[in-house]
């Protein structure tokens, strides 16, 4: 990291922008790509973090569970937390509490029941990906600090599967690393990149054979070798088949 990036992560690093050096990140705060600013800032918003955007990306792109477009009557009211009006009174909400209040009923809940619990695990990271022990706001006139609830859940990905309860981004990262659905989804993405086409039903056996087993350690090299030696890569079907 260089100086500004080390400051963002809250660790000691070089004093300027041009010098880069290796640093150690706190193990209770960072583990894997989804606890890095590269992911967290892109799937935040301009002003505040976005558990909805973070959860939706992981659900669709990491677990290969497509959500489809939101319903036509979906609310586009920004979810920012802070001071909001509730029953005629001004109260303070965390971003999580604001998301829950605005997505827990009606047509919203069918998708957000899966999206929100994933995104909530990253509540300790602000819009830029900085670690925050509490949510603060209000400025100098009315400062406040609210406790963060980063409990979340990785949903069951099959009818006979179990959901995984987590607390924080590090535990969510570990749950994703252990997820058979995440490994299979990654292999599908690698397949599409290697063969430059979307997989079809006849490719499923090749994808399954190339998907890393949990005990293998998830080597990307092994997955790429398996794909480029698979029937789908090495053989073409005749047009009449």
Secondary structure, 3 states (H helix, E strand, C coil): CCHHHHHHHCCCCCCCCCCCCCCCCCCCCCCCHHHCHHHHHHCCCCCCCCHHHHHHHHHHHHCCCCCCCCCCCCCCCCCCCEEEEECCEEEEECHHHHHHHHHCCHHHHHHHHHHHHHHHCCCCECCCCCECCEEEECCCCCCEEEECCCEEEECCCCCCCCCEEEECHHHHHHHHHCCHHHHHHHHHHHHHHHHCCCCCHHHHHHHHHHCCCHHHCCCHHHHHHHHHCCHHHHCCCCCCC
